[in-house]
Amino acid sequence: MTPRTVDHDDPLPPGWTYLDRVQDDEAWSRFRAAFGALRPGLHANAWPAITEPATSPHR
C-alpha cells in the first residue's frame, strides 16, 4: 500500500514518510523550544505565528 497524504489522497513525494507518535512529539518539542508555541491565525491580532529567535536574520 502506498502512503497517502491527508489531503487529496496524493502519494507522498519520494523520500517522505510519516513520523510515528514519538518522532512527532520530539519534532514539536524541538519546534516549541526554538520558536515558542505555534499561534496560527487569519487575523492580525494572532500574528506573528511564531516568535523568531534573537539570532534570526529575518528578525
Contacts in CASP RR format, 6 or more apart in sequence:
PFRMAT RR
TARGET T0000
AUTHOR 0000-0000-0000
METHOD contacts of the structure
MODEL  1
MTPRTVDHDDPLPPGWTYLDRVQDDEAWSRFRAAFGALRPGLHANAWPAI
TEPATSPHR
2 11 0 8 1.000
2 12 0 8 1.000
3 11 0 8 1.000
3 12 0 8 1.000
3 17 0 8 1.000
3 18 0 8 1.000
4 10 0 8 1.000
4 11 0 8 1.000
4 12 0 8 1.000
5 11 0 8 1.000
5 12 0 8 1.000
12 18 0 8 1.000
19 27 0 8 1.000
31 38 0 8 1.000
32 38 0 8 1.000
34 53 0 8 1.000
35 50 0 8 1.000
35 51 0 8 1.000
35 52 0 8 1.000
35 53 0 8 1.000
36 50 0 8 1.000
36 51 0 8 1.000
38 49 0 8 1.000
38 50 0 8 1.000
39 46 0 8 1.000
39 48 0 8 1.000
39 49 0 8 1.000
39 50 0 8 1.000
40 46 0 8 1.000
40 49 0 8 1.000
41 47 0 8 1.000
41 49 0 8 1.000
52 58 0 8 1.000
52 59 0 8 1.000
53 59 0 8 1.000
END
